[in-house]
Amino acid sequence: MVQHCCEMMRSNVESTCDTHPDRYDCPDCLVDYWEQSNRYVLMIRNEGGGGGISIAYCPWCGTKLPQPAD
């Protein structure tokens, strides 16, 4: 299990929604963590699925995030 930089990051990355079974369909989910590449992303929603834009700093506490593995 990954140690996230702050409670807000953990809460957002782990959030689930009763209305949307896929986090990428939920407008309340903003940030995702991609474990395979050790990357935090701002979630992008599109018709073909979800994607993300890498972020280097936590939007809540400002901590520098780990460098992606790829």
Secondary structure, 3 states (H helix, E strand, C coil): CCCCCCHHHHHHHHCCCCCCCCHHHCCCCCEEEEHHHCEEEEEEEECCEEEEEECCECCCCCCECCCCCC
